[in-house]
């Protein structure tokens, strides 16, 4: 058909130099081996494809008009059409434009002619299996022949003055892309002033998920390589800063050499990005951003990870680590080549771009470079010894961080229960942080003489205490969650009973409007423990009812607390009722319920001193 079309046009238009065709991208009709072959053997044809859609244009309407008119002729008995030859004869006689009775000059812009391609004229000897495959067909939107069965392909069509003259070196698009420092950009990346940070990374993740090949992933990463959003200058330093809860399972697995606390992290397949988000932002909400940053780092510096750079102290050990990481692909260390490692890493990148996909040491190493901080990979002293040796290491970023920046810690743990020692394997990541900043110094003189430190409620933070209104009364409440619409908060109320703030109260876990929050409350606690979980707060001085029952309970459950005798001595040194005493305390452990004790701020001279 293409040959017939080309023959007719060159006869009708003697000066014709090039035939440019625009069509949809139907694979069976236009984007397969045989159509590419016919295009490659024509020197005067160039084909362009519209985007992915079922394209309709003027030619579809013209064909529809002819078929409808001929159908009416058949229905009225004017003609009988039983095959293509009868259709051709009838159309040539009745529907050719200009018609026999019209002069050619009178209708120079509209022509309609009909051509019959007989069965014997179609070459069916050529088999598609004998033709080479054109890679990345779905991404191609412009093809032209270079002769001798060779095709020139382009991802985007362009008909600037240079391209029309077959001088692609001076193509306007190509010149602009070079000035921007990027390759062909089929995706639209919104500037920072028109799209929020979350929308930006959502769009990046969406484009990554659409990729069918690793080459397409590289193209997407090239479009987004200059991220308009930077990371915070300072990261959270303590468990208090991130509002975390200690992971009791990981705490039991923690090596003694790491005096940090593992923080509970969502176990939905996004655990490493969630752990990284908590270390960087203080929450897990930015885990999609962290996954995108890890993928981009692996793609942009793939050869560094093929060589294992940053995973060990010397080059030979780094290569060994990278080789070991390919064993999961069924390769032997003795026969593994750099090409095998590269192929294995590409497969991992294709997998980990998807949300809820488990990550490993390669991704931990990329995370170090993505956030610009060294990451200590902490692996429990359980399971296969080889895994312990492989995963217990410090991962360095490619660019050396400043000396004052802290090292991040991420621990391998498990969510499985009652796992046999010989079968133990890690399937989860959690961040590790100290409870409090050991360098922080707090002076009693700096505190305010109030029960709580209060600030106006301008925003809502989860795991934070507020004064909230309920039943026309004010209570201290903790924000447990925020609705998707951000107009409701799930509050856990506290009540004051006999000088204690008891939590949870009887009106616990109630959804209330955000307007119920009056002001934020900073309760200075260090550590409070319930029977179900450990949660951290800061505390410096507390007041409470000093009875022998309380003293015995404290003394039996917290070895860091003073003795009963010291309680009594302290009580006698303070003016007022004998049962009131003051305790400078670092740890409070209450086993059944969590008690938040009322703060009492006094001058340093009035504080009792322990012997």
VOGU-3710 file (C-alpha; in Angstrom, 3 decimals, decimal comma):
1> xxxxxxxxxx> 0,000/0,000/0,000  2,832/2,394/0,840  4,456/1,659/-2,508  1,184/2,373/-4,358  0,712/5,595/-2,397  4,261/6,726/-3,084  3,960/5,864/-6,785  0,710/7,790/-7,181  1,950/10,893/-5,349  5,247/11,093/-7,226
11> xxxxxxxxxx> 3,311/10,842/-10,498  0,747/13,455/-9,473  3,284/15,789/-7,843  6,513/15,599/-9,871  8,454/17,841/-7,468  7,623/15,705/-4,421  10,768/15,133/-2,308  9,431/13,729/0,959  6,204/12,172/2,165  5,390/12,995/5,817
21> xxxxxxxxxx> 2,728/10,855/7,468  1,011/11,431/10,818  -0,945/8,567/12,362  -1,822/7,001/15,676  0,573/4,536/17,288  -1,330/1,290/16,744  1,313/-1,437/17,075  -0,366/-3,934/14,732  -0,810/-1,422/11,911  2,037/1,069/12,176
31> xxxxxxxxxx> 4,477/0,162/14,988  5,674/-3,343/14,196  8,463/-5,007/12,211  6,791/-5,130/8,775  5,648/-1,470/8,736  9,143/-0,498/9,881  10,653/-2,575/7,070  8,534/-0,904/4,390  9,398/2,481/5,866  13,126/1,655/5,912
41> xxxxxxxxxx> 13,099/0,741/2,199  11,569/4,058/1,160  13,780/7,121/0,765  10,933/9,638/0,527  8,860/8,812/3,578  8,846/9,936/7,204  6,300/8,722/9,739  5,187/10,455/12,940  3,019/8,998/15,674  0,623/10,779/17,957
51> xxxxxxxxxx> 0,578/9,994/21,674  -0,985/6,831/23,047  -4,609/7,022/21,921  -6,990/5,684/19,305  -6,387/8,512/16,881  -9,014/9,849/14,489  -8,363/12,471/11,823  -9,816/13,862/8,592  -8,958/10,736/6,608  -11,207/8,651/8,868
61> xxxxxxxxxx> -14,090/11,002/8,092  -13,395/10,851/4,345  -13,395/7,067/4,348  -16,538/7,055/6,465  -18,357/9,290/3,975  -17,523/6,980/1,069  -18,518/3,817/2,924  -21,797/5,373/4,065  -22,726/6,561/0,553  -21,865/3,203/-1,021
71> xxxxxxxxxx> -23,864/1,485/1,714  -26,893/3,614/0,804  -26,402/2,764/-2,889  -26,392/-0,933/-2,057  -29,459/-0,582/0,177  -31,455/1,204/-2,554  -30,481/-1,349/-5,196  -28,461/1,160/-7,212  -25,410/-1,111/-7,229  -24,260/-4,506/-6,044
81> xxxxxxxxxx> -20,968/-4,629/-4,148  -19,731/-8,070/-3,157  -15,951/-7,618/-3,257  -13,190/-5,016/-3,336  -13,059/-4,936/-7,143  -16,768/-4,028/-7,464  -16,305/-1,388/-4,752  -13,351/0,093/-6,665  -15,239/0,256/-9,979  -18,302/1,907/-8,426
91> xxxxxxxxxx> -16,298/4,504/-6,466  -14,137/5,444/-9,466  -17,263/5,998/-11,552  -19,328/7,911/-8,996  -17,216/9,436/-6,261  -13,910/10,551/-7,741  -13,032/14,212/-7,105  -12,835/16,215/-9,236  -15,507/14,362/-11,210  -15,482/13,855/-14,950
101> xxxxxxxxxx> -17,746/16,867/-15,444  -15,523/19,258/-13,426  -12,361/20,912/-14,611  -9,178/20,196/-12,673  -8,512/23,894/-12,151  -11,900/24,410/-10,539  -11,109/21,923/-7,773  -7,361/22,101/-7,232  -7,398/21,670/-3,437  -9,691/18,666/-3,050
111> xxxxxxxxxx> -8,961/15,360/-4,691  -10,369/11,906/-4,156  -9,129/8,932/-6,142  -9,460/5,191/-5,651  -6,813/2,524/-6,195  -7,245/-1,220/-6,084  -4,501/-3,362/-4,592  -5,006/-6,878/-5,868  -4,351/-10,033/-3,912  -1,424/-10,935/-6,137
121> xxxxxxxxxx> 0,211/-7,525/-5,587  0,738/-8,076/-1,851  4,132/-9,581/-1,009  3,490/-12,182/1,677  6,846/-13,876/1,440  8,488/-11,577/3,992  8,255/-12,913/7,558  8,542/-10,616/10,564  10,718/-13,168/12,370  13,528/-12,457/9,913
131> xxxxxxxxxx> 13,574/-8,746/10,774  15,469/-7,037/13,580  13,544/-5,567/16,505  13,505/-1,808/16,964  14,096/-1,256/20,723  11,918/1,104/22,749  9,123/1,162/20,172  6,519/2,606/22,534  8,701/5,637/23,248  9,367/6,467/19,574
141> xxxxxxxxxx> 7,237/9,123/17,886  9,241/9,891/14,736  10,938/7,558/12,201  12,542/8,153/8,823  14,537/6,066/6,406  18,282/6,450/5,891  18,347/3,918/3,063  19,694/0,362/2,919  17,107/-0,835/5,412  18,210/1,608/8,131
151> xxxxxxxxxx> 15,837/3,701/10,234  16,555/6,917/12,108  14,396/7,153/15,235  13,486/10,048/17,501  11,447/10,148/20,669  9,793/13,425/19,704  8,878/14,822/16,309  10,359/18,153/15,330  9,872/20,293/12,217  11,941/23,334/12,955
161> xxxxxxxxxx> 13,841/24,873/10,032  16,938/22,778/10,762  15,041/19,477/10,920  13,150/20,191/7,699  16,534/20,689/6,034  17,746/17,355/7,517  20,251/19,204/9,680  19,450/17,828/13,120  22,709/19,175/14,575  21,127/22,636/14,575
171> xxxxxxxxxx> 17,747/21,448/15,880  16,158/24,083/18,108  14,905/21,507/20,623  18,288/19,826/20,786  20,020/23,141/21,373  17,605/24,069/24,161  18,038/20,667/25,810  21,806/21,078/25,741  21,475/24,483/27,367  19,298/22,965/30,069
181> xxxxxxxxxx> 21,786/20,151/30,550  19,255/17,377/30,013  18,273/14,902/27,345  14,900/14,530/25,659  12,190/15,420/28,142  8,914/13,608/27,493  7,723/14,470/31,007  6,679/17,814/32,366  8,424/18,685/35,633  6,580/21,450/37,468
191> xxxxxxxxxx> 8,638/24,289/38,943  8,719/24,663/42,693  6,404/27,659/42,698  3,575/25,780/40,956  3,651/22,423/42,705  4,136/21,418/46,294  6,950/19,169/47,409  4,633/16,228/47,929  3,081/16,652/44,481  6,547/16,842/42,933
201> xxxxxxxxxx> 7,677/13,498/44,355  4,278/11,946/43,688  4,683/12,877/40,029  8,233/11,523/39,995  7,113/8,220/41,510  4,247/7,990/39,026  6,634/8,472/36,095  9,013/5,855/37,502  6,180/3,338/37,809  5,210/3,866/34,179
211> xxxxxxxxxx> 8,643/2,795/32,956  8,837/-0,610/31,288  12,620/-0,804/30,917  15,643/0,376/32,858  16,499/2,735/29,994  13,179/4,490/30,512  13,961/4,861/34,230  17,249/6,558/33,315  15,362/8,990/31,091  12,915/9,889/33,865
221> xxxxxxxxxx> 15,738/10,385/36,373  17,520/12,646/33,873  14,415/14,829/33,702  14,201/15,156/37,487  17,908/15,168/38,314  17,934/18,762/39,627  15,502/18,448/42,535  14,086/21,837/43,594  13,649/20,639/47,184  16,545/20,234/49,611
231> xxxxxxxxxx> 16,685/18,313/52,880  16,495/20,035/56,288  19,741/21,595/57,491  19,384/19,876/60,877  18,024/16,405/61,554  16,192/15,263/64,719  18,640/14,221/67,427  16,633/12,168/69,935  13,667/9,846/70,319  11,883/12,776/71,951
241> xxxxxxxxxx> 12,373/14,884/68,823  10,688/12,300/66,587  7,888/11,518/69,063  8,812/7,870/68,818  7,939/4,666/70,618  10,664/2,138/71,313  10,388/-1,087/69,319  10,498/-3,738/72,036  11,320/-6,547/69,587  14,249/-4,656/68,118
251> xxxxxxxxxx> 15,347/-3,536/71,584  15,782/-7,176/72,616  17,860/-7,787/69,469  20,008/-4,652/69,769  23,755/-5,353/70,046  25,301/-4,177/73,324  27,845/-2,143/71,369  25,139/0,269/70,137  23,717/2,287/73,090  20,783/3,648/71,085
261> xxxxxxxxxx> 17,069/2,910/71,065  15,224/1,464/68,037  12,049/3,377/67,203  8,866/1,673/66,019  8,423/1,999/62,251  5,586/1,011/59,926  6,079/-2,513/58,559  4,387/-2,258/55,165  7,334/-2,831/52,832  8,304/0,845/53,034
271> xxxxxxxxxx> 10,219/0,381/56,291  13,611/1,646/55,073  12,178/4,831/53,474  10,023/5,313/56,583  13,020/4,894/58,900  14,997/7,369/56,806  12,090/9,829/56,775  11,902/9,699/60,579  15,643/10,339/60,897  15,514/13,271/58,461
281> xxxxxxxxxx> 12,093/14,851/59,069  11,060/13,419/62,444  8,077/11,544/60,953  7,345/8,784/58,432  5,140/10,835/56,124  7,929/11,564/53,625  8,701/7,913/52,846  7,713/8,271/49,169  10,215/11,105/48,817  12,930/8,978/50,454
291> xxxxxxxxxx> 12,240/6,071/48,084  12,472/8,381/45,073  15,742/9,880/46,324  17,234/6,396/46,795  16,195/5,329/43,281  17,626/8,500/41,755  20,906/8,063/43,625  21,264/4,444/42,443  20,535/5,385/38,827  22,739/8,486/38,693
301> xxxxxxxxxx> 25,743/6,777/40,318  25,116/3,159/39,352  28,754/2,336/38,626  29,761/3,447/42,126  27,438/0,834/43,607  28,545/-1,800/41,110  32,044/-1,281/42,508  30,741/-1,160/46,094  32,212/2,284/46,765  31,449/3,577/50,243
311> xxxxxxxxxx> 30,554/0,120/51,577  33,990/-0,765/52,957  37,288/0,822/53,952  39,264/-0,247/50,877  38,562/-0,886/47,221  39,094/-4,655/47,293  36,708/-5,111/50,204  34,150/-2,857/48,488  34,217/-5,007/45,352  33,801/-8,104/47,502
321> xxxxxxxxxx> 30,707/-6,646/49,176  29,160/-5,749/45,807  29,853/-9,274/44,573  28,223/-10,845/47,624  25,094/-8,757/47,027  24,575/-10,519/43,672  24,363/-13,981/45,251  20,626/-13,574/45,603  20,486/-13,581/41,796  21,875/-17,123/41,683
331> xxxxxxxxxx> 25,391/-16,067/40,659  28,573/-17,583/42,031  31,218/-15,309/43,535  33,916/-17,158/41,589  32,379/-16,401/38,209  30,657/-13,058/38,879  31,795/-10,249/36,580  31,151/-6,488/36,839  28,576/-6,919/34,073  26,733/-9,483/36,221
341> xxxxxxxxxx> 26,751/-7,091/39,184  25,503/-4,267/36,968  22,662/-6,426/35,633  21,698/-7,501/39,170  21,642/-3,877/40,356  19,467/-2,836/37,409  16,987/-5,565/38,315  16,910/-4,327/41,905  16,285/-0,756/40,753  13,396/-1,962/38,593
351> xxxxxxxxxx> 11,918/-3,595/41,700  12,529/-1,020/44,435  10,974/1,849/42,445  7,631/0,276/43,379  6,121/1,214/46,768  6,051/-1,436/49,498  9,063/-3,213/48,019  11,712/-4,468/50,445  15,183/-2,906/50,271  18,642/-4,026/51,355
361> xxxxxxxxxx> 22,275/-3,007/51,757  22,595/-1,445/48,295  19,692/0,855/49,109  21,116/1,635/52,561  24,349/2,706/50,894  22,423/4,867/48,417  20,464/6,382/51,311  23,733/7,589/52,866  24,555/9,552/49,715  20,952/10,684/49,233
371> xxxxxxxxxx> 20,884/12,404/52,650  24,610/13,265/52,782  25,285/11,492/56,090  27,164/8,295/56,981  24,778/5,506/57,958  25,732/2,771/60,408  24,008/-0,459/59,410  23,289/-2,361/62,646  22,581/-6,089/62,299  21,642/-8,264/65,327
381> xxxxxxxxxx> 23,917/-11,057/66,475  21,492/-13,621/65,153  21,047/-15,748/62,081  23,680/-16,601/59,512  27,146/-15,370/60,480  27,827/-14,282/56,898  24,850/-11,907/56,993  26,076/-10,438/60,269  29,495/-9,724/58,766  28,002/-8,320/55,567
391> xxxxxxxxxx> 25,392/-6,018/57,086  27,271/-4,691/60,137  29,185/-1,814/58,569  29,347/1,952/58,144  28,170/3,218/54,753  29,791/6,434/53,562  28,236/8,947/51,144  30,111/9,722/47,930  30,670/13,313/48,993  32,405/13,521/52,361
401> xxxxxxxxxx> 30,075/15,220/54,863  31,172/17,983/57,166  32,768/16,830/60,399  30,048/18,351/62,582  27,289/16,257/60,983  26,104/13,281/63,021  26,105/9,670/61,887  22,703/8,043/61,325  21,923/4,550/62,630  19,473/2,110/61,034
411> xxxxxxxxxx> 18,914/-1,365/62,459  17,864/-4,606/60,781  15,174/-6,413/62,774  12,195/-8,695/62,229  8,427/-8,659/62,563  8,194/-12,441/62,846  7,390/-14,046/66,166  8,837/-17,214/67,706  11,398/-17,624/64,943  13,925/-20,411/65,515
421> xxxxxxxxxx> 17,506/-19,274/66,068  18,793/-21,225/63,062  16,136/-19,732/60,763  16,336/-16,132/61,954  16,444/-13,545/59,151  15,798/-9,816/59,116  12,776/-8,441/57,271  12,397/-4,957/58,754  14,306/-1,688/59,302  14,006/0,729/62,227
431> xxxxxxxxxx> 15,880/3,972/62,999  18,001/4,236/66,150  18,350/7,341/68,318  19,352/8,275/71,867  16,574/9,011/74,337  17,832/12,502/75,113  20,649/14,690/73,927  23,589/13,946/76,262  25,103/17,355/75,547  21,972/19,259/76,592
441> xxxxxxxxxx> 22,156/21,169/79,872  18,969/22,327/81,580  18,922/24,901/84,338  16,015/25,162/86,755  16,377/28,944/86,666  15,425/28,896/82,996  12,066/27,267/83,683  8,849/29,199/84,191  6,926/29,048/87,430  3,936/27,343/85,808
451> xxxxxxxxxx> 2,602/23,844/85,760  3,152/23,619/81,995  5,000/25,582/79,357  2,348/26,802/76,937  2,426/28,242/73,417  -0,405/29,315/71,103  -1,800/26,483/68,980  -0,889/27,494/65,420  -0,462/23,964/64,030  -1,267/20,395/65,038
461> xxxxxxxxxx> 1,420/17,790/65,675  0,771/14,111/66,321  2,064/12,694/69,640  1,972/16,194/71,147  0,050/17,442/74,194  -2,498/20,272/74,025  -5,048/21,946/76,239  -8,315/20,880/74,595  -11,939/21,701/75,278  -14,345/18,826/75,930
471> xxxxxxxxxx> -17,878/19,198/77,328  -17,186/22,920/77,872  -14,190/22,153/80,111  -10,483/22,258/79,416  -8,376/19,101/79,700  -4,850/18,107/78,819  -5,005/15,813/75,775  -2,566/14,071/73,505  -3,116/14,156/69,720  -3,005/10,542/68,539
481> xxxxxxxxxx> -3,988/11,092/64,904  -5,271/13,639/62,366  -8,018/12,946/59,811  -7,261/13,015/56,079  -9,307/16,204/55,761  -7,197/17,698/58,594  -10,282/19,082/60,327  -10,543/16,410/63,058  -8,033/15,173/65,625  -8,091/11,954/67,649
491> xxxxxxxxxx> -7,491/13,021/71,255  -6,447/10,966/74,251  -7,591/12,967/77,291  -5,943/13,155/80,725  -7,572/14,010/84,043  -6,109/15,359/87,269  -6,772/13,051/90,223  -5,279/13,639/93,677  -2,438/15,700/92,288  -1,742/13,276/89,421
501> xxxxxxxxxx> -2,423/13,624/85,714  -3,845/10,229/84,814  -3,730/9,023/81,226  -5,763/7,610/79,599  -8,825/9,194/81,135  -12,371/7,840/80,989  -13,048/9,993/77,925  -10,121/8,506/76,056  -9,677/8,428/72,248  -12,295/10,890/71,068
511> xxxxxxxxxx> -12,468/12,501/67,604  -12,815/16,249/68,111  -12,658/19,268/65,769  -9,306/21,002/65,474  -10,894/24,104/66,976  -11,093/22,233/70,296  -7,323/22,629/70,686  -6,541/25,785/72,659  -2,785/25,764/73,091  0,166/23,424/73,002
521> xxxxxxxxxx> 1,536/21,925/76,214  5,180/21,032/76,717  5,367/18,360/79,432  8,964/17,945/80,480  9,276/14,171/80,980  12,208/11,881/80,338  10,793/8,361/80,259  7,480/6,825/81,229  6,757/3,140/80,766  3,461/1,298/80,516
531> xxxxxxxxxx> 2,952/-2,446/80,351  2,436/-2,300/76,583  5,055/0,080/75,224  7,739/2,610/76,073  7,247/6,277/75,277  9,664/9,100/75,981  9,277/12,567/77,479  11,590/14,944/79,315  11,450/15,555/83,075  13,664/17,416/85,491
541> xxxxxxxxxx> 11,743/17,813/88,787  8,445/16,318/89,870  6,233/16,657/92,921  4,078/13,834/94,232  2,447/12,429/97,365  5,238/10,741/99,290  3,891/7,589/100,929  5,657/4,352/101,751  3,598/2,459/99,159  4,732/4,783/96,367
551> xxxxxxxxxx> 8,315/4,751/97,591  8,404/0,971/97,776  6,883/0,732/94,292  9,421/3,156/92,837  12,302/1,506/94,652  11,358/-1,975/93,393  10,868/-1,019/89,756  13,499/1,644/89,096  16,993/1,123/90,448  18,025/4,619/89,383
561> xxxxxxxxxx> 15,758/6,183/92,004  16,937/7,028/95,548  16,066/4,943/98,577  13,035/5,404/100,827  15,259/6,946/103,479  16,337/9,625/101,040  12,686/10,331/100,209  11,963/10,969/103,867  15,072/13,119/104,294  14,122/15,126/101,245
571> xxxxxxxxxx> 10,597/15,608/102,540  11,834/17,038/105,837  14,059/19,594/104,083  11,176/21,277/102,262  8,799/23,701/103,983  5,197/22,609/103,940  3,358/19,353/104,470  5,634/16,471/105,319  4,057/14,226/102,672  5,172/16,548/99,852
581> xxxxxxxxxx> 8,692/15,974/98,610  10,747/16,939/95,606  12,685/14,437/93,501  15,328/15,332/90,890  14,702/12,372/88,620  15,917/11,016/85,276  13,711/7,958/84,886  10,167/7,253/86,066  8,782/3,768/85,492  5,131/3,072/86,260
591> xxxxxxxxxx> 4,074/-0,417/85,246  0,280/-0,454/85,006  -0,812/3,071/84,039  1,077/6,060/82,801  1,109/8,940/85,286  2,204/12,386/84,209  3,204/14,117/87,441  2,637/17,799/88,011  5,827/19,831/87,629  7,101/21,955/90,497
601> xxxxxxxxxx> 9,767/24,541/89,704  11,812/25,843/92,639  15,059/27,745/92,936  18,244/25,607/93,003  19,008/26,608/96,599  15,811/24,965/97,834  16,459/21,656/96,110  17,489/18,742/98,320  20,854/17,245/97,587  21,437/13,503/97,570
611> x> 24,301/12,238/99,748
//
